[in-house]
Amino acid sequence: MEQSRFGAELSSRSLRLNGLIETCIAMSMCRDRAALLQQLLSEGRHLLNCDGGTMYMVTEEQTLRFELRTRSDPLPATQIPLYDPGTGNPNENYVSVYTALHNQAVRIDDVYAETRFDLSGTRAFDDASGYRTVSMLTVPIAPRGGSPIGVLQFMNALDPFTGAIVPFDPEAGALVEALAAQAAVALDNMELVDSQKQLTESLIRVLATTIDAKSPHTGRHCERVPELAMRLAQAACDASDGPLKHFAFRSEREWEEFRIGAWLHDCGKVTTPEYVIDKATKLETIHNRIHEVRMRFEVLHRDLEIARLQAQVAGTWSDAQQAAHAAELARLKQDFEFVARCNVGDEALEDDAIEALAGIGARQWTRHFDDRLGLSAVELAARAAERAPALPCTEPLLADRPRDIVARPEGERLDPAFGFRMDVPEHLYNRGELYNLSVRNGTLTREERYKINEHMVHTVMMLERMPFPKHLKRVPEYAGTHHERMDGKGYPRQLGPEQLSVPSRIMAVADIFEALTAADRPYKKPKPLSEALTIMQRMAGTHIDADIYNLFLRSGVYLAYAHKHLDTEQIDVSDPTPFCATAPHA
């Protein structure tokens, strides 16, 4: 009989040790805090072969909070202070507090005979529930050499053969202390990973909001696009039929990867000059140069008036001259108004308008002052190849001069290692007045449009050079493909549909819809839903994925976003059916 009992105890110890090892391995791999805590309490109870257990966690307010119980009764809302609020002295009369403060396990063989600690709460619970607590073991949850982050309290150890309540086995208690220490390490690592994750996401959001703050005309684009993309991605995951029924983000890590990619989709704009992003008129650089042009017209107007007055004083002014004078003043006014209209850029310019600009620009005005005074060293260097004329001199009203050309530095050439396929203008900028005023559509020159598109080059280069962990490896893809097109004519790499994943296609739809409906662009008014969806309907299949676009409409994502972010007068579509793509991309 004795030999049989010894063999059973030996087998039990072996099983407990194996269970401890397996549990420690499982806890080290666990990424769910609630599951880890539940596992710790359950396995502790199993190792001790006891009737029940309670877990407390140390709070930032220096209290013990009830965290878990093995029984299903509700947890008390009260917390146990580690220090007396009145005196500041340690509350060492509570066994759980003593364990937390001293990082020391406490074993009590008989709760009702115990005199070291105040166990009135346990006894009151027994009276109210009819339960009888006899033996108790309180163990700190603390990494080796660290401060406790919680406390485990177990009640009523049971004899494995008879089921009688017995004192807790010291050997089993030591195993539970080891288990709790391992759990503390796992919790500490989990907290470290979570804090790093939160810090990373915070930094990413700071970068995105900084880009938005850099230009008031992009508003909250970097914030709104991720929100819209996440809504659309959720709709794609929820699809139970159709071409997207097999798509899903299957873990929180995949959602995190997509979310970070969405927040970083325009991170390259940190390199784009504000005066290019904000360019609301054709002659705008840091300021609107139409004022300089207007002053030249003012000078011509003044010269005409001076000539009239001089002729009148000399007695040579005639009625014919007065009529010609009035016509010339009217023409001067009309010419400036035409130049000013061209500067706004809200109408497309045809060939005859560009010829008219050249004719107006060829008209001469007289300059009397040295235009090299008060210039910076950089400005003077740009004029080094130009001869300084004798004063006074005549100049054209509008001109394209050598100094208007800003050469492209050699270091700004595209790195072939990244596979970019973009048509790079020869010059970095061309600020010629006629060149800018002759832009046929919008306000941006070819060089400036490339400078804006170049933000995708910098986005890709910045992100692909970053050492993302394995579960975030696709962040550069999600952030760097929203300007690619289904027909392979996008940028920066001219990727085709076989190279564009569903998340990349989602990003493209979200980016375009936000841009069309945003109320904070310098060059356009916000479009109502009907106009924005008509444009996107035409883009479906060639520019954007038709299936994603149709899901965007049929799932109601467009309308939910509109009610949150668009003005009431923009929301003029409730039934999206007429705007669906008729020929989804295969």
C-alpha positions as CSV (number, residue, x, y, z in Angstrom):
1,M,0.0,0.0,0.0
2,E,2.8,2.4,1.0
3,Q,4.7,1.5,-2.2
4,S,1.6,2.1,-4.3
5,R,1.1,5.5,-2.7
6,F,4.8,6.4,-3.3
7,G,4.5,5.5,-6.9
8,A,1.4,7.6,-7.3
9,E,3.1,10.5,-5.7
10,L,6.1,10.1,-8.0
11,S,3.8,9.9,-11.0
12,S,1.9,13.0,-9.8
13,R,5.2,15.0,-9.4
14,S,6.3,14.0,-12.9
15,L,3.0,15.0,-14.3
16,R,3.0,18.3,-12.4
17,L,6.5,19.1,-13.6
18,N,5.7,18.3,-17.2
19,G,2.5,20.4,-16.9
20,L,4.6,23.3,-15.6
21,I,7.0,23.1,-18.5
22,E,4.2,22.9,-21.1
23,T,2.3,25.8,-19.4
24,C,5.4,28.0,-19.3
25,I,6.1,27.4,-23.0
26,A,2.4,28.2,-23.8
27,M,2.5,31.4,-21.7
28,S,5.7,32.5,-23.4
29,M,3.9,32.2,-26.8
30,C,0.6,33.8,-25.7
31,R,-0.2,37.3,-26.9
32,D,-3.6,37.6,-25.2
33,R,-3.3,39.1,-21.7
34,A,-6.7,37.9,-20.6
35,A,-6.0,34.3,-21.8
36,L,-2.6,34.3,-20.1
37,L,-4.0,35.4,-16.8
38,Q,-6.8,32.8,-17.0
39,Q,-4.2,30.1,-17.8
40,L,-2.0,31.1,-14.9
41,L,-4.9,30.9,-12.4
42,S,-6.2,27.6,-13.7
43,E,-2.8,25.9,-14.0
44,G,-1.9,27.1,-10.5
45,R,-5.1,25.6,-9.1
46,H,-4.3,22.4,-11.0
47,L,-0.7,22.2,-9.7
48,L,-1.9,22.7,-6.1
49,N,-4.9,20.5,-6.4
50,C,-7.0,23.0,-4.5
51,D,-10.6,24.0,-4.4
52,G,-10.4,27.6,-5.7
53,G,-8.3,30.6,-6.4
54,T,-8.4,34.4,-6.8
55,M,-6.1,36.7,-8.7
56,Y,-5.3,40.3,-7.7
57,M,-3.4,42.8,-9.8
58,V,-1.4,45.8,-8.5
59,T,-2.8,49.1,-9.9
60,E,-1.1,52.4,-10.6
61,E,-3.0,53.8,-7.6
62,Q,-1.1,51.4,-5.3
63,T,-4.0,49.1,-4.7
64,L,-4.9,45.5,-5.3
65,R,-7.7,45.0,-7.7
66,F,-9.7,41.8,-8.0
67,E,-8.9,40.4,-11.5
68,L,-10.1,36.8,-11.7
69,R,-11.6,34.0,-9.8
70,T,-11.9,30.3,-10.5
71,R,-15.5,30.4,-9.3
72,S,-18.3,32.2,-11.3
73,D,-19.4,34.6,-8.5
74,P,-19.0,38.3,-9.4
75,L,-15.7,40.0,-8.5
76,P,-15.9,42.6,-5.7
77,A,-15.6,46.2,-7.0
78,T,-13.7,47.4,-4.0
79,Q,-9.9,47.6,-4.1
80,I,-7.4,46.9,-1.3
81,P,-5.0,49.8,-0.6
82,L,-1.4,48.8,-0.3
83,Y,-0.8,51.6,2.2
84,D,-3.1,53.1,4.8
85,P,-4.7,56.3,3.3
86,G,-4.5,58.1,6.7
87,T,-1.0,57.2,7.9
88,G,0.7,56.0,4.7
89,N,1.9,52.9,6.5
90,P,1.8,49.5,4.8
91,N,-1.4,47.5,5.1
92,E,0.5,44.4,6.2
93,N,-2.4,43.0,8.2
94,Y,-3.9,41.8,4.9
95,V,-2.2,38.7,3.6
96,S,-2.5,39.6,-0.1
97,V,-1.0,43.0,0.6
98,Y,1.8,41.5,2.6
99,T,2.7,39.2,-0.3
100,A,2.6,42.1,-2.7
101,L,4.8,44.4,-0.6
102,H,7.3,41.8,0.5
103,N,7.3,39.7,-2.7
104,Q,7.0,36.7,-0.5
105,A,4.6,33.7,-0.5
106,V,2.5,33.1,2.6
107,R,1.1,29.7,3.6
108,I,-1.7,29.5,6.1
109,D,-2.8,26.0,7.3
110,D,-5.9,27.1,9.3
111,V,-7.6,30.4,8.4
112,Y,-9.6,30.4,11.6
113,A,-6.5,29.9,13.8
114,E,-4.4,32.5,12.0
115,T,-3.4,35.5,14.1
116,R,-0.8,37.3,11.9
117,F,-3.2,38.6,9.3
118,D,-6.7,40.1,9.2
119,L,-8.8,37.4,7.5
120,S,-12.2,38.8,8.5
121,G,-13.1,39.3,4.8
122,T,-12.5,35.6,4.1
123,R,-14.5,34.6,7.2
124,A,-17.4,37.0,6.2
125,F,-17.5,35.4,2.8
126,D,-17.7,32.0,4.4
127,D,-20.6,33.1,6.6
128,A,-22.4,34.6,3.6
129,S,-21.9,31.7,1.2
130,G,-21.8,28.7,3.5
131,Y,-18.3,27.9,2.3
132,R,-15.5,26.9,4.7
133,T,-12.0,28.2,4.0
134,V,-9.3,26.2,5.9
135,S,-6.0,26.3,4.2
136,M,-4.6,29.2,2.1
137,L,-1.6,30.0,-0.1
138,T,-0.8,33.5,-1.3
139,V,1.9,33.8,-4.1
140,P,3.4,36.9,-5.7
141,I,3.2,37.3,-9.4
142,A,6.7,38.8,-10.0
143,P,9.6,38.2,-12.3
144,R,12.8,37.1,-10.8
145,G,14.4,40.0,-9.0
146,G,11.4,42.3,-9.9
147,S,8.5,43.9,-8.0
148,P,5.2,42.0,-7.8
149,I,2.6,43.0,-10.4
150,G,-0.1,40.9,-8.8
151,V,-0.9,38.2,-6.3
152,L,-2.4,34.7,-6.5
153,Q,-4.4,33.4,-3.6
154,F,-5.5,29.8,-3.4
155,M,-7.9,28.2,-0.9
156,N,-8.3,24.7,0.5
157,A,-5.7,22.2,-0.8
158,L,-7.3,18.8,-1.3
159,D,-5.7,15.4,-0.6
160,P,-5.5,13.6,-4.0
161,F,-6.6,10.3,-2.5
162,T,-9.2,11.2,0.1
163,G,-10.4,14.7,-1.1
164,A,-10.0,16.0,2.5
165,I,-8.9,19.6,3.0
166,V,-5.2,19.7,3.9
167,P,-2.4,22.2,4.2
168,F,-0.7,23.3,0.9
169,D,2.2,21.2,-0.2
170,P,5.4,23.3,0.0
171,E,6.8,21.6,-3.1
172,A,3.7,22.3,-5.2
173,G,3.8,25.9,-3.8
174,A,7.3,26.3,-5.1
175,L,6.2,25.2,-8.6
176,V,3.4,27.7,-8.5
177,E,5.8,30.5,-7.6
178,A,8.0,29.5,-10.6
179,L,4.9,29.5,-12.7
180,A,3.8,32.9,-11.5
181,A,7.4,34.3,-12.1
182,Q,7.3,33.0,-15.7
183,A,3.8,34.5,-16.2
184,A,5.1,37.8,-14.9
185,V,7.9,37.7,-17.4
186,A,5.4,36.9,-20.2
187,L,3.2,39.7,-19.0
188,D,6.1,42.1,-18.9
189,N,7.1,41.2,-22.4
190,M,3.6,41.5,-23.6
191,E,3.3,45.0,-22.0
192,L,6.6,46.0,-23.6
193,V,5.5,44.8,-27.0
194,D,2.1,46.6,-26.6
195,S,3.8,49.8,-25.5
196,Q,6.2,49.6,-28.4
197,K,3.3,49.0,-30.7
198,Q,1.4,52.0,-29.3
199,L,4.4,54.2,-29.5
200,T,5.0,53.1,-33.2
201,E,1.4,53.8,-34.1
202,S,1.5,57.1,-32.3
203,L,4.6,58.2,-34.1
204,I,3.0,57.2,-37.4
205,R,-0.1,59.2,-36.6
206,V,2.0,62.2,-35.6
207,L,3.8,62.0,-38.9
208,A,0.5,61.8,-40.8
209,T,-1.1,64.7,-38.9
210,T,2.1,66.7,-39.4
211,I,1.8,66.2,-43.1
212,D,-1.8,67.3,-42.9
213,A,-0.9,70.4,-40.8
214,K,1.9,71.3,-43.2
215,S,-0.6,72.4,-45.8
216,P,-4.1,73.7,-44.9
217,H,-5.2,72.7,-48.4
218,T,-4.8,69.0,-47.8
219,G,-6.8,69.3,-44.6
220,R,-7.1,65.9,-42.8
221,H,-6.5,63.8,-45.9
222,C,-3.9,61.6,-44.2
223,E,-6.4,60.9,-41.4
224,R,-9.5,60.5,-43.5
225,V,-8.1,58.1,-46.0
226,P,-7.2,55.4,-43.4
227,E,-10.6,55.6,-41.9
228,L,-12.3,55.2,-45.3
229,A,-9.9,52.4,-46.2
230,M,-10.5,50.5,-43.0
231,R,-14.3,50.8,-43.6
232,L,-14.0,49.4,-47.1
233,A,-11.6,46.6,-46.0
234,Q,-14.1,45.5,-43.4
235,A,-16.8,45.4,-46.0
236,A,-14.5,43.3,-48.2
237,C,-13.9,40.9,-45.3
238,D,-17.6,40.7,-44.7
239,A,-18.4,39.8,-48.3
240,S,-19.9,36.3,-48.5
241,D,-20.4,36.1,-52.2
242,G,-19.0,37.6,-55.4
243,P,-15.3,38.1,-56.4
244,L,-14.2,39.2,-52.9
245,K,-15.8,36.4,-50.9
246,H,-12.4,34.7,-50.3
247,F,-10.7,37.9,-49.2
248,A,-10.1,38.4,-45.5
249,F,-7.6,39.8,-43.0
250,R,-7.3,36.7,-40.8
251,S,-5.6,38.2,-37.7
252,E,-5.2,41.4,-35.8
253,R,-1.7,41.6,-37.1
254,E,-2.9,41.7,-40.7
255,W,-5.3,44.5,-39.8
256,E,-2.5,46.3,-38.0
257,E,-0.3,45.9,-41.1
258,F,-3.0,47.4,-43.4
259,R,-3.8,50.2,-40.9
260,I,-0.2,51.3,-40.7
261,G,0.1,51.2,-44.4
262,A,-3.0,53.4,-44.8
263,W,-1.7,55.9,-42.3
264,L,1.7,56.1,-44.1
265,H,0.3,56.3,-47.6
266,D,1.4,59.9,-48.1
267,C,4.4,60.0,-45.8
268,G,6.5,61.0,-48.8
269,K,4.7,64.4,-48.9
270,V,6.9,65.5,-46.0
271,T,9.4,66.2,-48.8
272,T,7.0,68.1,-51.1
273,P,7.3,72.0,-50.8
274,E,4.1,73.6,-49.5
275,Y,4.1,76.2,-52.2
276,V,3.7,73.4,-54.8
277,I,1.0,71.6,-52.9
278,D,-0.8,74.9,-52.2
279,K,-0.3,76.4,-55.7
280,A,-3.7,77.9,-56.3
281,T,-2.7,80.1,-59.3
282,K,-0.3,79.6,-62.1
283,L,2.1,82.4,-61.1
284,E,2.2,81.4,-57.5
285,T,5.5,80.4,-55.9
286,I,5.9,81.6,-52.4
287,H,3.6,84.4,-53.3
288,N,1.3,85.1,-56.3
289,R,3.4,86.9,-58.9
290,I,0.3,88.4,-60.6
291,H,1.0,91.4,-58.4
292,E,4.4,92.0,-60.1
293,V,2.7,91.6,-63.5
294,R,0.0,94.0,-62.6
295,M,2.5,96.6,-61.6
296,R,4.0,96.5,-65.1
297,F,0.6,97.2,-66.5
298,E,0.3,100.0,-64.0
299,V,3.6,101.4,-65.3
300,L,2.3,101.2,-68.9
301,H,-0.9,102.9,-67.8
302,R,1.1,105.7,-66.1
303,D,3.3,106.1,-69.1
304,L,0.3,106.6,-71.4
305,E,-1.1,109.2,-69.0
306,I,2.2,111.0,-68.8
307,A,2.4,111.1,-72.6
308,R,-1.1,112.5,-72.8
309,L,-0.4,115.2,-70.2
310,Q,2.9,116.2,-71.9
311,A,1.1,116.5,-75.3
312,Q,-1.7,118.6,-73.7
313,V,0.8,121.0,-72.1
314,A,2.6,121.3,-75.5
315,G,-0.7,122.0,-77.2
316,T,-0.4,119.1,-79.6
317,W,-3.1,116.9,-78.2
318,S,-5.9,116.2,-80.7
319,D,-9.3,114.5,-80.6
320,A,-7.9,111.6,-82.6
321,Q,-5.2,111.2,-80.1
322,Q,-7.7,111.2,-77.3
323,A,-9.7,108.5,-79.0
324,A,-6.6,106.4,-79.6
325,H,-5.5,107.0,-76.0
326,A,-8.8,105.8,-74.6
327,A,-8.7,102.7,-76.8
328,E,-5.2,101.9,-75.7
329,L,-6.2,102.2,-72.0
330,A,-9.2,100.0,-72.5
331,R,-7.0,97.4,-74.4
332,L,-4.4,97.6,-71.5
333,K,-7.2,96.8,-69.0
334,Q,-8.6,94.0,-71.1
335,D,-5.2,92.5,-71.6
336,F,-4.5,92.4,-67.9
337,E,-7.9,91.0,-67.1
338,F,-7.2,88.2,-69.7
339,V,-3.8,87.5,-68.1
340,A,-5.4,87.4,-64.6
341,R,-8.1,85.0,-65.8
342,C,-5.4,82.7,-67.3
343,N,-3.6,82.8,-64.0
344,V,-6.5,81.4,-62.1
345,G,-6.5,78.2,-64.1
346,D,-10.1,77.2,-63.7
347,E,-10.6,77.0,-67.5
348,A,-8.7,75.0,-70.1
349,L,-6.5,77.0,-72.4
350,E,-6.8,76.5,-76.1
351,D,-4.1,77.3,-78.7
352,D,-5.5,80.8,-79.4
353,A,-5.4,81.8,-75.8
354,I,-1.7,80.7,-75.5
355,E,-1.0,82.8,-78.7
356,A,-2.8,85.7,-77.1
357,L,-0.6,85.4,-74.0
358,A,2.5,85.5,-76.1
359,G,1.3,88.6,-77.9
360,I,0.5,90.4,-74.7
361,G,3.8,89.3,-73.2
362,A,5.8,90.7,-76.0
363,R,4.7,94.3,-75.3
364,Q,7.5,96.3,-73.8
365,W,7.7,98.4,-70.6
366,T,10.5,100.6,-69.3
367,R,12.5,99.8,-66.2
368,H,14.6,102.5,-64.5
369,F,15.9,100.7,-61.4
370,D,18.6,98.0,-61.0
371,D,16.8,94.7,-60.6
372,R,19.9,93.1,-59.0
373,L,19.9,95.2,-55.9
374,G,18.6,93.5,-52.7
375,L,19.0,90.0,-54.1
376,S,20.3,87.0,-52.2
377,A,23.5,85.2,-53.2
378,V,21.5,82.4,-54.7
379,E,19.4,84.8,-56.8
380,L,22.5,86.6,-58.0
381,A,24.2,83.3,-59.0
382,A,21.1,82.4,-61.1
383,R,21.6,85.7,-63.1
384,A,25.3,85.3,-63.5
385,A,25.0,84.3,-67.2
386,E,22.7,87.2,-68.0
387,R,24.1,90.5,-69.1
388,A,23.0,93.5,-67.0
389,P,21.5,96.1,-69.5
390,A,22.1,99.8,-69.3
391,L,19.3,101.7,-67.6
392,P,16.7,102.7,-68.4
393,C,15.9,99.6,-70.4
394,T,12.8,98.0,-71.9
395,E,11.6,94.6,-71.0
396,P,8.7,92.4,-72.1
397,L,5.5,92.4,-70.0
398,L,5.8,88.6,-69.6
399,A,9.0,86.6,-70.1
400,D,10.7,83.2,-69.7
401,R,14.3,84.0,-68.7
402,P,17.2,81.7,-68.1
403,R,17.1,82.5,-64.4
404,D,13.6,81.0,-64.2
405,I,15.1,77.5,-64.8
406,V,16.0,75.6,-61.7
407,A,18.3,72.7,-62.6
408,R,17.6,69.2,-61.4
409,P,20.4,68.1,-59.0
410,E,22.1,64.8,-59.9
411,G,21.1,63.4,-56.6
412,E,17.4,63.7,-57.5
413,R,17.5,61.2,-60.3
414,L,15.4,58.1,-59.8
415,D,17.2,55.1,-58.2
416,P,16.9,52.2,-60.6
417,A,17.0,49.7,-57.7
418,F,13.4,50.5,-56.8
419,G,12.0,49.8,-60.3
420,F,10.4,53.3,-60.7
421,R,8.9,54.0,-64.2
422,M,8.2,57.7,-64.3
423,D,8.8,60.4,-66.9
424,V,11.2,62.8,-65.1
425,P,11.2,66.4,-66.4
426,E,14.7,67.7,-67.4
427,H,14.4,70.6,-64.9
428,L,13.5,70.7,-61.3
429,Y,11.4,73.8,-61.8
430,N,10.6,76.2,-64.6
431,R,9.2,79.5,-63.2
432,G,9.0,81.4,-66.5
433,E,5.9,83.6,-66.5
434,L,4.7,82.7,-70.0
435,Y,5.6,79.0,-69.4
436,N,3.4,79.0,-66.2
437,L,0.6,81.1,-67.6
438,S,0.4,78.8,-70.6
439,V,-0.4,75.7,-68.6
440,R,-3.4,74.3,-70.4
441,N,-5.3,72.7,-67.4
442,G,-5.1,73.5,-63.7
443,T,-2.2,75.5,-62.2
444,L,0.7,73.1,-62.1
445,T,3.5,72.9,-64.6
446,R,4.9,69.6,-65.8
447,E,7.8,70.0,-63.3
448,E,5.5,70.8,-60.4
449,R,3.1,68.0,-61.2
450,Y,6.0,65.6,-61.1
451,K,7.2,67.1,-57.8
452,I,3.8,66.3,-56.3
453,N,3.8,62.8,-57.9
454,E,7.3,62.3,-56.6
455,H,5.9,62.0,-53.1
456,M,5.2,58.4,-54.0
457,V,8.8,57.8,-54.9
458,H,9.9,59.1,-51.5
459,T,7.1,57.1,-49.8
460,V,8.4,53.9,-51.4
461,M,12.0,54.6,-50.8
462,M,11.5,55.6,-47.1
463,L,9.3,52.6,-46.3
464,E,11.2,49.9,-48.2
465,R,14.4,51.0,-46.5
466,M,12.8,50.6,-43.0
467,P,13.5,47.3,-41.1
468,F,9.8,46.4,-40.6
469,P,9.2,43.2,-38.6
470,K,7.9,40.2,-40.4
471,H,4.2,40.8,-39.7
472,L,4.5,44.4,-41.1
473,K,6.5,43.5,-44.3
474,R,3.6,44.6,-46.6
475,V,3.3,48.1,-45.2
476,P,5.4,49.6,-48.0
477,E,3.1,47.8,-50.6
478,Y,-0.1,49.1,-49.0
479,A,1.3,52.6,-48.6
480,G,3.0,52.8,-52.0
481,T,0.5,51.6,-54.6
482,H,-2.6,53.8,-54.3
483,H,-1.6,55.8,-57.4
484,E,-1.1,52.6,-59.5
485,R,-3.8,51.8,-62.1
486,M,-5.6,48.7,-63.2
487,D,-4.5,49.4,-66.8
488,G,-0.8,49.7,-65.8
489,K,-0.5,53.4,-66.5
490,G,-0.2,54.6,-62.9
491,Y,2.9,55.6,-60.9
492,P,5.5,55.2,-59.5
493,R,6.0,51.7,-61.0
494,Q,3.2,51.3,-63.6
495,L,2.1,48.1,-61.9
496,G,-0.5,45.9,-63.6
497,P,-3.6,44.3,-62.1
498,E,-1.7,41.0,-61.4
499,Q,0.7,43.0,-59.2
500,L,-2.0,44.9,-57.2
501,S,-3.4,43.1,-54.2
502,V,-6.9,43.7,-52.9
503,P,-5.7,46.0,-50.0
504,S,-3.8,48.0,-52.6
505,R,-6.9,48.4,-54.7
506,I,-8.9,49.4,-51.6
507,M,-6.4,52.1,-50.9
508,A,-6.8,53.5,-54.4
509,V,-10.6,53.8,-54.1
510,A,-10.3,55.4,-50.7
511,D,-7.7,57.9,-51.8
512,I,-9.6,59.0,-54.9
513,F,-13.0,59.4,-53.2
514,E,-11.6,61.4,-50.4
515,A,-9.8,63.7,-52.8
516,L,-12.9,64.3,-54.9
517,T,-15.2,65.1,-52.0
518,A,-12.7,67.0,-49.8
519,A,-13.6,70.6,-49.1
520,D,-10.1,71.8,-48.4
521,R,-8.3,71.8,-51.8
522,P,-7.0,75.1,-53.2
523,Y,-7.7,74.3,-56.8
524,K,-11.3,73.0,-56.7
525,K,-14.7,73.0,-55.0
526,P,-15.8,69.9,-53.2
527,K,-17.8,67.7,-55.4
528,P,-21.2,66.3,-54.5
529,L,-21.6,62.6,-54.3
530,S,-23.4,62.4,-57.7
531,E,-20.4,64.1,-59.5
532,A,-17.7,62.2,-57.5
533,L,-19.4,58.8,-58.2
534,T,-19.9,59.7,-61.9
535,I,-16.2,60.3,-62.2
536,M,-15.3,57.1,-60.4
537,Q,-17.7,55.1,-62.5
538,R,-15.8,56.2,-65.6
539,M,-12.5,55.3,-63.8
540,A,-13.7,51.8,-62.9
541,G,-12.0,49.0,-64.7
542,T,-9.1,51.1,-66.1
543,H,-8.0,53.3,-63.2
544,I,-9.6,51.6,-60.2
545,D,-10.8,48.0,-59.5
546,A,-14.5,47.8,-60.5
547,D,-15.3,45.1,-58.0
548,I,-13.9,47.1,-55.1
549,Y,-15.7,50.2,-56.4
550,N,-19.1,48.4,-56.6
551,L,-18.6,47.0,-53.1
552,F,-17.8,50.6,-51.9
553,L,-21.3,51.6,-53.2
554,R,-23.4,48.5,-52.4
555,S,-22.0,48.1,-48.8
556,G,-23.0,51.7,-48.0
557,V,-19.4,52.6,-47.1
558,Y,-19.6,55.7,-49.3
559,L,-22.7,57.0,-47.6
560,A,-21.6,56.3,-44.0
561,Y,-18.4,58.2,-44.7
562,A,-20.4,61.0,-46.4
563,H,-22.7,61.5,-43.4
564,K,-19.6,61.8,-41.1
565,H,-17.3,64.0,-43.3
566,L,-19.2,65.7,-46.1
567,D,-21.4,68.8,-46.0
568,T,-25.1,68.2,-46.2
569,E,-25.4,69.8,-49.7
570,Q,-22.9,67.3,-51.0
571,I,-24.9,64.3,-50.0
572,D,-27.3,64.0,-53.0
573,V,-27.2,60.2,-53.6
574,S,-29.0,57.6,-51.5
575,D,-29.4,54.9,-54.2
576,P,-26.0,54.1,-55.6
577,T,-27.3,51.7,-58.3
578,P,-27.1,54.1,-61.2
579,F,-23.4,54.7,-60.4
580,C,-22.2,51.1,-60.2
581,A,-19.7,49.9,-62.7
582,T,-21.3,48.0,-65.5
583,A,-18.3,46.0,-66.5
584,P,-16.3,44.8,-63.5
585,H,-12.7,44.1,-64.1
586,A,-12.0,40.4,-64.5
